[in-house]
């Protein structure tokens, strides 16, 4: 069976993990990663992919569209512990598409992450001088 989700972690001090956070972010929960979500949206836009981000009560979520019927999500997590003197970040990526069922009904189904999204994210992480590795115990969808 094809793996329809991808979870990665990387270490980088390029993104804020120590400033004072606004109280209204993430339903009052204090999660870093807003600048990482914005950076991902910029990278995706440069690759011709539509994306925007919003705060969730667990962190930050990038929502995008690769084709008219294919949407993707990138969940951004910040881990409190520091590794190698720099913060650790997690990204959980998945995609879905709308399929026509019968003659007028549609259903949303999970699909493989679009290669352009995967490449853009991994190339961006490499461009900031770090390397992504699998997040084996990451979130399950």
Phi, psi and omega per residue, in radians:
X1 nan 2.402 -3.123
X2 -1.225 2.396 3.078
X3 -1.363 2.072 -3.055
X4 -1.684 0.035 3.134
X5 -2.318 2.753 3.075
X6 -2.417 2.282 3.109
X7 -2.197 2.231 -3.130
X8 -2.319 2.761 3.011
X9 -2.252 2.680 3.055
X10 -2.683 2.795 -3.120
X11 -1.970 2.252 3.117
X12 -2.859 2.457 3.038
X13 -1.757 0.221 3.120
X14 -1.177 -0.469 -3.064
X15 -1.877 2.556 -3.059
X16 -1.090 2.263 3.068
X17 -2.422 0.326 -3.075
X18 -2.517 -0.187 -3.085
X19 -1.299 2.956 3.073
X20 -1.226 2.273 -3.107
X21 -1.677 2.464 3.057
X22 -1.059 2.451 -3.081
X23 -1.149 -0.402 -3.074
X24 -1.529 -0.043 3.086
X25 -1.252 2.502 2.955
X26 0.932 0.788 3.110
X27 0.957 0.631 3.126
X28 1.517 -0.130 3.056
X29 -1.423 2.562 -2.976
X30 -1.778 1.461 -3.102
X31 -1.990 2.309 3.030
X32 -1.442 2.907 3.073
X33 2.180 -0.042 3.133
X34 -1.031 -0.795 -3.124
X35 -1.185 -0.544 3.057
X36 -1.170 -0.764 3.109
X37 -1.079 -0.744 3.119
X38 -1.129 -0.721 3.111
X39 -1.090 -0.751 3.090
X40 -1.047 -0.756 3.121
X41 -1.069 -0.710 3.101
X42 -1.096 -0.800 3.125
X43 -1.074 -0.778 -3.137
X44 -1.117 -0.711 3.110
X45 -1.094 -0.709 3.097
X46 -1.074 -0.488 3.119
X47 -1.567 0.096 3.108
X48 1.454 0.326 -3.131
X49 -1.882 2.285 3.136
X50 -1.347 2.254 3.117
X51 -2.724 2.665 3.054
X52 -2.567 2.989 -3.120
X53 -2.402 2.800 3.095
X54 -2.602 2.860 3.117
X55 -1.608 2.537 3.079
X56 -2.113 2.979 3.137
X57 -1.275 -0.200 -3.141
X58 -1.880 -0.133 -3.095
X59 2.726 -2.413 -3.060
X60 -2.141 2.554 -3.103
X61 -2.275 2.180 3.039
X62 -1.681 2.228 3.106
X63 -2.051 2.311 -3.111
X64 -2.551 3.067 -3.119
X65 -2.376 2.244 3.141
X66 -1.741 -0.570 3.095
X67 -2.556 2.941 -3.096
X68 -0.904 -0.616 -3.085
X69 -1.838 -0.084 -3.076
X70 -1.904 2.132 3.125
X71 -2.053 2.670 3.088
X72 -2.347 2.755 3.105
X73 -2.298 2.468 3.022
X74 -2.261 1.940 3.091
X75 -1.508 2.300 -3.090
X76 -1.905 2.149 3.133
X77 -2.122 2.533 3.016
X78 -2.043 2.306 3.115
X79 -1.701 2.311 -3.089
X80 -1.064 -0.716 -3.132
X81 -1.195 2.577 3.113
X82 -1.846 2.488 3.141
X83 -2.157 2.334 3.136
X84 0.946 0.658 3.099
X85 1.095 0.352 3.085
X86 -2.490 2.660 -3.127
X87 -1.147 2.649 3.088
X88 -1.865 2.401 -3.088
X89 -2.150 2.554 3.068
X90 -2.140 2.445 3.066
X91 -2.192 2.255 3.083
X92 -2.053 2.076 -3.018
X93 -2.063 2.425 3.065
X94 -2.689 2.878 -3.120
X95 -2.442 2.795 3.086
X96 -2.563 2.831 3.092
X97 -2.451 2.710 3.095
X98 -1.626 2.229 3.105
X99 -2.053 2.452 3.102
X100 -1.403 2.247 3.097
X101 -2.062 2.352 -3.074
X102 1.038 -2.502 -3.044
X103 -1.794 -0.258 3.134
X104 -2.526 -0.030 -3.111
X105 -1.696 2.533 3.101
X106 -2.094 2.641 3.091
X107 -2.366 2.448 3.066
X108 -1.598 2.226 -3.131
X109 -2.213 2.589 3.067
X110 -1.170 2.547 3.107
X111 -2.486 2.949 3.125
X112 -1.124 2.559 3.073
X113 -1.065 2.256 3.127
X114 -1.005 2.332 -3.122
X115 -0.957 -0.607 -3.141
X116 -1.127 -0.624 3.106
X117 -1.196 -0.878 3.134
X118 -0.982 -0.860 -3.118
X119 -1.101 -0.764 -3.127
X120 -1.068 -0.774 -3.140
X121 -1.149 -0.862 -3.103
X122 -1.149 -0.699 3.096
X123 -1.140 -0.649 3.100
X124 -1.122 -0.750 3.114
X125 -1.102 -0.740 3.101
X126 -1.118 -0.639 -3.114
X127 -1.140 -0.427 3.114
X128 -1.604 0.151 3.002
X129 1.512 0.460 3.105
X130 -2.371 3.100 -3.068
X131 -2.298 2.389 3.081
X132 -1.496 2.575 3.032
X133 -2.337 2.781 -3.122
X134 -1.048 2.498 3.065
X135 -1.767 1.492 -3.007
X136 -1.116 -0.607 -3.132
X137 -1.841 0.520 -3.120
X138 -1.234 -3.118 -3.099
X139 -1.091 2.631 3.099
X140 -1.929 2.406 -3.107
X141 -1.810 nan nan
